[in-house]
Amino acid sequence: MTEPRDSRFEDALALAKEALAGRRLIVVSNRGPVEFRPTPSGDVQAQRGSGSLVTALSYLMRNLEFTWVSSAMGEADRQAWAKGGGAAIASGLPGNRVSLRFVSPHRRAYHKFYNTLCNPILWFLQHYMWSTPYTPTVDQSVHDAWQNGYVEVNRDFANGVIAEAGTDGSQVCVMVHDYHLYLVPGYLREALPKALVCITIHIPWPTASYWELLPAYIRRDICAGLCGADIVAFQTKRDGMNFMQCCDDFLPDAEVDYNHETILLKGRRIQVKAYPLGINVDEVRRLSSSMRVREYERQLTSLAGDQAIVRVDRAEPNKNILRGLKAYEMLLQRYPDMKGKVKFLAFLVPSRTHIRQYQRYVEEIQAAAGEINAAQGIPEWKPVHIYMENNYTLAVAGLRIYDVLLVNPVIDGMNLVAKEGPVVNARDGVLAMTETAGAYPQLAQGCLALAPADVEGTMQAMHQALTMPPEERQGLRAALVDAIEREDVAHWLHRQFADVKALGEG
């Protein structure tokens, strides 16, 4: 039996304090835990930032003093930072112990870093989406964005950490996060040779042959930069193996030990780990029991009718939303008795709306939904409902009422929806998930497996789930809930600090 979750968080916190053993913790990410907003009086006010990383670290933010280095995302952030006179500032959130250090790159450099290099180049490549019509070619602007955007901003971040850390880094542990900051560990290793440095990558890591779509110097510098860390961590073991293969292929001096999952480079041994991100089960359940969620649930239950296929996603091309809609359309065509009985509810969050490729993808989703409604709908029944808004409370209500939860990305780093859905669902709904989702290895025993391009197979899985006997549905959901509770976010924290502790003792 899994120990109480409060105890699991307390154990993780105690281990964190033991592992740091006199070292200060510095967390580094592009987007931070706090966003400042201007007030009518001309001052600024703090509000908690969004995103899975902020949620995952929220317990530490309340119970451990550490500094978080991130980009100043707007003028209010820069105004709040200026008041600190160059020192880390208080977060401004009640009951919160984290301090903030903002990095404020030149705006032109940040634009090149984020809008030309990180998105769409790295994000699309790492999601195996390069051959789609959404990705650009590597022209002179991309080479420029690497040198005068990505490299420059990564140096700015490293300098922010160095200013916070002090002399040789022997008193700090730095935890860097995600694909925006691949070069930071290398810069830190040069300046802070005694620092403990870990980086966790939250999106997939493709095979070496796929990385070869990029210029040789870029992929080489990425691998070398990451090898400045003591630990390079991914969401899945498969991603870690792909990274080791990249280092084997792109760094001639690297000695890769696949059995022990280490890389020896310049006399240093780098550990390659997998830390699958979990959820805070109790927090998600508390939200699902709130009055606002229950009101939304009543509205959606009335709308959905007999049975509902639900998906909750960011509106991004890797989420494979169009194929999911096509599979549902085929379901209604193949099994006409389901018309009027099985609805498709999609709760989609607009993403990177300033980038044309993403705008076009949203337009295609809406057009596909409209075509299905026109072809398959009847006067008193509309088959597809698209909710295109950033409303997590509404999405949780949707998760409570699904009979089928469709999670069919082309590939995902993790996909926390697959973990949130089963712990709040009230219908013993069935999870249908592609094997390429990062959550799949943990949840394989409790879901119906899909191949992302297999529309026929996805349609058949929908039908299987909708017609499955109640006892089989209950058994699958029980297996999911057990796995999700066992490897929750406290488990995620515990694994990382256990490895940090071993580093400090080594």
BAVEX-352311 format. One record per residue (C-alpha): residue in one letter; x, y, z. Coordinates in nm, 3 decimals, padded with zeros to 5 digits. Each point is the difference from the previous one (the first is absolute). Last residue first. Layout:
   residu        px        py        pz
        A         X         Y         Z
...
This chain:
   residu        px        py        pz
        G    03.074    01.084   -00.426
        E   -00.193    00.125    00.302
        G   -00.129    00.311   -00.174
        L   -00.089   -00.203   -00.307
        A   -00.187   -00.258    00.209
        K   -00.201    00.280    00.160
        V   -00.084    00.144   -00.340
        D   -00.119   -00.347   -00.108
        A   -00.229   -00.031    00.301
        F   -00.110    00.356   -00.065
        Q   -00.120   -00.090   -00.347
        R   -00.178   -00.318    00.101
        H   -00.181    00.168    00.289
        L   -00.130    00.285   -00.215
        W   -00.159   -00.238   -00.251
        H   -00.141   -00.217    00.282
        A   -00.159    00.312    00.148
        V   -00.141    00.075   -00.348
        D   -00.182   -00.334   -00.008
        E    00.145   -00.340   -00.087
        R   -00.210   -00.226    00.228
        E   -00.316    00.209   -00.035
        I    00.016   -00.009   -00.381
        A    00.076   -00.374   -00.015
        D   -00.285   -00.089    00.237
        V   -00.241    00.233   -00.177
        L    00.079   -00.160   -00.336
        A   -00.043   -00.358    00.123
        A   -00.332    00.093    00.164
        R   -00.112    00.160   -00.328
        L    00.069   -00.318   -00.195
        G   -00.183   -00.216    00.253
        Q   -00.304    00.227    00.009
        R   -00.029   -00.001   -00.378
        E    00.021   -00.379   -00.002
        E   -00.272   -00.024    00.265
        P   -00.225    00.237   -00.197
        P    00.013   -00.204   -00.323
        M    00.165    00.185   -00.293
        T   -00.228    00.146   -00.269
        L    00.131    00.357    00.004
        A    00.359   -00.112    00.053
        Q   -00.006   -00.248   -00.289
        H   -00.163    00.259   -00.229
        M    00.266    00.260    00.083
        A    00.272   -00.262   -00.046
        Q   -00.144   -00.083   -00.344
        M    00.011    00.367   -00.100
        T    00.360    00.031    00.118
        G    00.093   -00.313   -00.196
        E   -00.154    00.143   -00.318
        V    00.173    00.334    00.055
        D    00.339   -00.166    00.040
        A    00.247    00.291   -00.022
        P    00.049    00.029    00.377
        A    00.011   -00.374    00.076
        L   -00.241   -00.073    00.285
        A    00.011   -00.201    00.323
        L   -00.314   -00.046    00.206
        C    00.082    00.094    00.359
        G    00.058   -00.151    00.345
        Q    00.313   -00.211   -00.033
        A    00.174    00.257   -00.221
        L   -00.020    00.279    00.260
        Q    00.365    00.044    00.101
        P    00.145   -00.076   -00.345
        Y   -00.273    00.215   -00.165
        A    00.057    00.326    00.187
        G    00.255    00.123   -00.254
        A   -00.257   -00.031   -00.278
        T    00.138   -00.204   -00.292
        E   -00.204   -00.309    00.090
        T   -00.311    00.194   -00.090
        M   -00.275    00.016    00.260
        A   -00.360   -00.119    00.042
        L   -00.099    00.047    00.366
        V   -00.332   -00.160    00.098
        G   -00.258    00.171    00.219
        D   -00.107   -00.145    00.332
        R   -00.274    00.265   -00.007
        A    00.103    00.245    00.276
        N    00.344    00.098   -00.133
        V    00.223    00.189    00.246
        V    00.302   -00.233    00.039
        P   -00.030   -00.142   -00.354
        G    00.009    00.340   -00.171
        E    00.297    00.160    00.176
        K    00.251   -00.263   -00.107
        A   -00.075   -00.006   -00.374
        V   -00.038    00.379    00.021
        L    00.362    00.007    00.122
        N    00.139   -00.060   -00.347
        M    00.369   -00.106    00.033
        G    00.246    00.120   -00.265
        D   -00.256   -00.055   -00.272
        I   -00.002   -00.170   -00.341
        V   -00.249   -00.016   -00.286
        P   -00.245    00.066    00.278
        N   -00.301   -00.228    00.053
        V   -00.149    00.061    00.344
        L   -00.371   -00.076   -00.040
        L   -00.188   -00.040    00.328
        V   -00.299   -00.227   -00.061
        D   -00.307   -00.009    00.222
        Y    00.080    00.355    00.105
        I   -00.198    00.184    00.267
        R    00.256    00.100    00.264
        L    00.262    00.099   -00.256
        G   -00.238    00.255   -00.145
        A   -00.039    00.159    00.342
        V    00.380    00.016    00.016
        A   -00.003    00.178   -00.337
        L   -00.249    00.258    00.128
        T    00.226    00.075    00.298
        Y    00.303    00.021   -00.229
        N   -00.155    00.277   -00.208
        N    00.246    00.123   -00.263
        E   -00.246    00.013   -00.287
        M   -00.093   -00.178   -00.322
        Y   -00.291   -00.220    00.108
        I   -00.084   -00.216   -00.303
        H   -00.330   -00.192   -00.002
        V   -00.039   -00.280   -00.253
        P   -00.315   -00.214   -00.061
        K   -00.278    00.262   -00.014
        W   -00.343   -00.150    00.065
        E   -00.359    00.128   -00.040
        P    00.020    00.082   -00.372
        I    00.233   -00.291   -00.085
        G    00.375    00.009   -00.016
        Q    00.218   -00.229   -00.208
        A    00.088    00.205   -00.310
        A   -00.032    00.356    00.133
        N    00.135   -00.082    00.344
        I    00.289   -00.193   -00.152
        E    00.082    00.287   -00.239
        G   -00.010    00.256    00.282
        A    00.235   -00.208    00.213
        A    00.246   -00.023   -00.290
        A   -00.016    00.377   -00.060
        Q    00.057    00.075    00.367
        I    00.300   -00.228    00.012
        E    00.143    00.143   -00.324
        E   -00.034    00.357    00.130
        V    00.178   -00.099    00.321
        Y    00.285   -00.144   -00.208
        R    00.026    00.317   -00.205
        Q    00.036    00.216    00.311
        Y    00.272   -00.235    00.123
        Q    00.201    00.034   -00.321
        R   -00.047    00.378    00.007
        I    00.174    00.047    00.335
        H   -00.159    00.269    00.219
        T   -00.251   -00.253    00.135
        R    00.271   -00.196    00.176
        S   -00.264   -00.235    00.143
        P   -00.378    00.022    00.018
        V   -00.126   -00.245    00.266
        L   -00.230   -00.274   -00.128
        F   -00.284   -00.175    00.179
        A   -00.140   -00.242   -00.259
        L   -00.338   -00.167    00.056
        F   -00.100   -00.279   -00.240
        K   -00.356   -00.123    00.044
        V   -00.136   -00.354   -00.001
        K   -00.379   -00.055    00.002
        G   -00.162    00.189   -00.289
        K    00.196   -00.202   -00.250
        M    00.131   -00.314    00.170
        D   -00.241   -00.224   -00.194
        P    00.184    00.115   -00.314
        Y    00.298   -00.221    00.087
        R    00.240    00.022   -00.295
        Q   -00.083    00.361   -00.090
        L   -00.020    00.121    00.359
        L    00.330   -00.171    00.084
        M    00.160    00.135   -00.319
        E   -00.080    00.354    00.116
        Y    00.156   -00.080    00.337
        A    00.317   -00.126   -00.168
        K    00.015    00.318   -00.211
        L   -00.031    00.216    00.311
        G    00.290   -00.185    00.163
        R    00.201    00.032   -00.320
        L   -00.050    00.377    00.009
        I    00.099    00.027    00.366
        N    00.343   -00.157   -00.047
        K    00.140    00.170    00.312
        N    00.325    00.065   -00.189
        P   -00.169    00.285   -00.189
        E   -00.071    00.209    00.312
        A   -00.337    00.111    00.133
        R    00.085   -00.080    00.362
        D   -00.195   -00.304    00.096
        V   -00.300   -00.148    00.180
        R   -00.187   -00.278   -00.183
        V   -00.341   -00.146    00.073
        I   -00.213   -00.275   -00.156
        A   -00.342    00.021    00.158
        Q   -00.289   -00.237    00.059
        D   -00.377    00.028    00.055
        G   -00.052    00.376   -00.004
        A    00.297    00.229   -00.032
        L   -00.187    00.330    00.039
        S   -00.179   -00.086    00.325
        T    00.320   -00.147    00.140
        L    00.190    00.311   -00.113
        Q   -00.228    00.238    00.188
        R    00.003   -00.211    00.316
        E    00.379   -00.033   -00.021
        Y    00.043    00.377   -00.035
        E   -00.192    00.040    00.325
        R    00.206   -00.276    00.161
        V    00.324    00.169   -00.109
        R   -00.112    00.332    00.153
        M   -00.114   -00.160    00.324
        S    00.337   -00.165    00.054
        S    00.033   -00.380    00.008
        S    00.220   -00.016   -00.312
        L    00.229    00.261    00.154
        R    00.054   -00.214    00.306
        R    00.066   -00.303   -00.220
        V    00.269    00.184   -00.194
        E    00.167    00.117    00.321
        D   -00.016   -00.348    00.155
        V    00.162   -00.164   -00.302
        N    00.291    00.244   -00.031
        I    00.112   -00.118   -00.342
        G    00.300   -00.196   -00.120
        L    00.293    00.083   -00.228
        P    00.196   -00.299   -00.127
        Y    00.361    00.040    00.119
        A    00.228   -00.194   -00.234
        K    00.374    00.032    00.056
        V    00.326    00.047   -00.190
        Q    00.302    00.041    00.228
        I    00.297    00.206   -00.117
        R    00.350   -00.116    00.090
        R    00.271    00.264   -00.022
        G    00.354   -00.041   -00.132
        K   -00.066    00.208   -00.309
        L   -00.299   -00.219   -00.092
        L   -00.118   -00.330    00.148
        I   -00.369   -00.065   -00.068
        T   -00.215   -00.213    00.228
        E   -00.297   -00.233   -00.035
        H    00.163   -00.296    00.180
        N   -00.070   -00.242   -00.284
        Y    00.020    00.265   -00.272
        D    00.350    00.113    00.099
        V    00.083    00.286   -00.234
        E    00.356    00.125   -00.035
        A   -00.009    00.353   -00.142
        D    00.303    00.131   -00.188
        P   -00.162   -00.011   -00.345
        L   -00.312    00.191    00.115
        F   -00.270   -00.027   -00.271
        D   -00.058   -00.375   -00.037
        D    00.050   -00.129    00.355
        C   -00.156    00.315    00.142
        C   -00.303   -00.054   -00.225
        Q   -00.019   -00.367    00.104
        M    00.001    00.106    00.365
        F   -00.286    00.238   -00.072
        N   -00.203   -00.274   -00.170
        M    00.050   -00.226    00.303
        G   -00.122    00.278    00.228
        D   -00.310    00.052   -00.212
        R   -00.080   -00.372    00.018
        K    00.036    00.004    00.379
        T   -00.281    00.251    00.019
        Q   -00.061    00.352    00.134
        F    00.360    00.107   -00.036
        A    00.290    00.079    00.229
        V    00.355    00.120   -00.058
        I    00.192   -00.029    00.327
        D    00.342    00.146    00.081
        A   -00.056    00.275   -00.254
        G    00.260    00.137   -00.244
        C   -00.104   -00.287   -00.224
        L   -00.307    00.201   -00.097
        G    00.219    00.264   -00.161
        A    00.198   -00.262   -00.194
        C   -00.321   -00.156   -00.134
        I   -00.140    00.337   -00.105
        D    00.333    00.114   -00.145
        R    00.020   -00.311   -00.217
        R   -00.359    00.037   -00.121
        I    00.068    00.361   -00.096
        Y    00.340   -00.062   -00.160
        A   -00.132   -00.283   -00.217
        P   -00.282    00.203   -00.153
        L   -00.343   -00.141    00.092
        L   -00.177   -00.280   -00.190
        E    00.261   -00.224    00.160
        W   -00.207    00.012    00.317
        Y   -00.232   -00.251   -00.168
        S    00.283   -00.247   -00.056
        A    00.104    00.034    00.364
        T   -00.343   -00.113    00.119
        P   -00.245    00.242    00.154
        W   -00.006    00.142    00.354
        P   -00.357    00.056    00.116
        I   -00.102    00.308    00.202
        H    00.050    00.063    00.373
        I    00.378    00.016    00.011
        T    00.143    00.001    00.352
        I    00.340    00.155    00.063
        C    00.218   -00.061    00.304
        V    00.301    00.197    00.120
        L    00.188   -00.050    00.326
        A    00.244    00.290    00.016
        K    00.372   -00.059    00.041
        P    00.109    00.121   -00.345
        L   -00.202    00.322    00.018
        A    00.109    00.212   -00.298
        E    00.077   -00.270   -00.258
        R   -00.262   -00.241    00.137
        L   -00.259    00.278   -00.001
        Y    00.055    00.074   -00.369
        G   -00.038   -00.369   -00.083
        P   -00.315   -00.036    00.212
        V   -00.157    00.310   -00.168
        L    00.033   -00.121   -00.360
        Y   -00.321   -00.205   -00.010
        L   -00.212    00.280    00.146
        H   -00.321    00.033   -00.203
        Y   -00.039   -00.376   -00.020
        D   -00.101   -00.058    00.359
        H    00.089    00.062    00.363
        V    00.316    00.080    00.192
        M    00.055   -00.116    00.358
        V    00.302    00.167    00.159
        C    00.144   -00.122    00.331
        V    00.207    00.264    00.173
        Q    00.273    00.043    00.264
        S    00.293   -00.132   -00.200
        G   -00.095    00.237   -00.280
        D    00.351    00.137   -00.050
        T   -00.065    00.361    00.111
        G   -00.359    00.122    00.039
        A   -00.315   -00.184   -00.092
        E   -00.241    00.285   -00.074
        A    00.232    00.183   -00.239
        I    00.089   -00.335   -00.160
        V   -00.368   -00.084   -00.045
        G   -00.069    00.331   -00.173
        N    00.313   -00.042   -00.213
        A   -00.123   -00.342   -00.110
        F   -00.335    00.148   -00.098
        D    00.164    00.278   -00.201
        R    00.228   -00.256   -00.164
        N   -00.307   -00.203   -00.102
        V   -00.153    00.319   -00.141
        E    00.306    00.072   -00.215
        V    00.039   -00.355   -00.129
        Y   -00.369   -00.028   -00.092
        G   -00.034    00.347   -00.153
        N    00.304    00.140   -00.177
        Q    00.171   -00.329   -00.080
        W   -00.302   -00.225   -00.044
        A   -00.229    00.267   -00.139
        D    00.262    00.090   -00.261
        H    00.024   -00.361   -00.117
        V   -00.382   -00.006   -00.009
        S   -00.019    00.325   -00.197
        Q    00.254   -00.131   -00.253
        D   -00.229   -00.290   -00.090
        V   -00.091   -00.319    00.180
        T   -00.332   -00.080   -00.164
        P   -00.323    00.073    00.179
        T   -00.239   -00.239    00.173
        Y   -00.380   -00.005   -00.014
        P   -00.041   -00.188   -00.327
        T    00.098   -00.323    00.178
        S    00.336   -00.168   -00.061
        W    00.153    00.150    00.313
        M   -00.265   -00.130    00.238
        Y    00.205   -00.263    00.182
        H   -00.085    00.167    00.332
        Q    00.362    00.096    00.063
        L    00.025    00.158   -00.344
        F   -00.315    00.205    00.049
        W    00.104    00.135    00.340
        L    00.357    00.069   -00.108
        I   -00.084    00.193   -00.319
        P   -00.349    00.147    00.070
        N    00.035    00.136    00.256
        C    00.332   -00.016    00.178
        L    00.188    00.153   -00.294
        T   -00.210    00.264   -00.176
        N   -00.260    00.112    00.254
        Y    00.189   -00.062    00.324
        F    00.367    00.076   -00.060
        K   -00.054    00.243   -00.287
        H   -00.258    00.193    00.202
        Y    00.225   -00.014    00.307
        A    00.288    00.151   -00.197
        R   -00.221    00.283   -00.125
        R   -00.130    00.064    00.351
        H    00.347    00.021    00.154
        P    00.006   -00.256    00.278
        S   -00.165    00.066    00.338
        V    00.083   -00.275    00.247
        F   -00.209    00.015    00.314
        R    00.108   -00.124    00.341
        L   -00.285   -00.108    00.221
        S   -00.020   -00.128    00.358
        V   -00.206   -00.302    00.106
        R   -00.146   -00.022    00.350
        N   -00.373    00.027   -00.077
        G   -00.275    00.034    00.257
        P   -00.133    00.309   -00.175
        L    00.141    00.065   -00.350
        G    00.217    00.311   -00.035
        S    00.285   -00.208   -00.137
        A    00.260    00.178    00.209
        I    00.285    00.153   -00.200
        A    00.347   -00.124   -00.091
        A    00.255    00.279    00.002
        G    00.067    00.239   -00.289
        G   -00.159    00.309    00.152
        G   -00.311   -00.187    00.107
        K   -00.230    00.274   -00.130
        A    00.127   -00.063   -00.352
        W   -00.132   -00.358    00.016
        A   -00.357    00.116    00.066
        Q    00.017    00.242   -00.294
        R    00.148   -00.266   -00.228
        D   -00.278   -00.241    00.092
        A   -00.258    00.275   -00.062
        E    00.155    00.071   -00.341
        G   -00.047   -00.356   -00.115
        M    00.138   -00.353   -00.001
        A    00.303    00.061    00.219
        S    00.164   -00.334   -00.069
        S    00.071   -00.246    00.279
        V    00.228   -00.072    00.297
        W   -00.173   -00.161    00.300
        T    00.169    00.034    00.338
        F   -00.050   -00.238    00.291
        E   -00.154   -00.014    00.347
        L   -00.199   -00.317    00.050
        N   -00.358   -00.061    00.117
        R   -00.244    00.199   -00.212
        M    00.205    00.004   -00.320
        L    00.091   -00.364    00.056
        Y   -00.369   -00.093   -00.005
        S   -00.054    00.211   -00.314
        L    00.279   -00.176   -00.190
        A   -00.223   -00.221   -00.214
        T   -00.254    00.278   -00.056
        V    00.271    00.241   -00.113
        L    00.137   -00.270   -00.231
        S   -00.345   -00.082   -00.143
        G   -00.071    00.353   -00.115
        S   -00.149    00.320    00.136
        G    00.150    00.284    00.197
        R   -00.121    00.104    00.343
        Q   -00.100    00.363    00.024
        A    00.206    00.293    00.120
        Q   -00.121    00.361   -00.002
        V    00.169    00.304   -00.151
        D   -00.028    00.372    00.084
        G   -00.149    00.268   -00.223
        S   -00.305    00.051    00.221
        P   -00.222   -00.178   -00.253
        T    00.213   -00.316    00.049
        P    00.254   -00.147   -00.241
        R    00.035   -00.379   -00.006
        F    00.296   -00.206    00.121
        E    00.028   -00.361   -00.106
        V    00.137   -00.251    00.247
        P    00.127   -00.358   -00.030
        G    00.241    00.064   -00.287
        R    00.001   -00.044   -00.377
        N    00.340   -00.069   -00.155
        S    00.107   -00.233    00.277
        V    00.267   -00.011    00.270
        V   -00.030   -00.133    00.357
        I    00.272    00.098    00.246
        L    00.037   -00.203    00.321
        R    00.247    00.117    00.263
        R    00.253   -00.256    00.118
        G    00.041   -00.071    00.371
        A   -00.104   -00.363   -00.020
        L   -00.205    00.022   -00.322
        A   -00.074   -00.372    00.020
        E   -00.115    00.016    00.363
        K   -00.233    00.292   -00.066
        A   -00.139   -00.173   -00.309
        L   -00.038   -00.328    00.190
        A   -00.209    00.172    00.267
        L   -00.212    00.160   -00.271
        A   -00.054   -00.332   -00.178
        D   -00.095   -00.169    00.328
        E   -00.247    00.279    00.078
        F   -00.151   -00.035   -00.346
        R   -00.041   -00.376    00.046
        S   -00.149    00.052    00.347
        D   -00.266    00.228   -00.144
        R   -00.059   -00.267   -00.267
        P   -00.085   -00.272    00.246
        E    00.207   -00.316   -00.066
        T   -00.094   -00.210   -00.305
        M   -00.127   -00.347    00.094
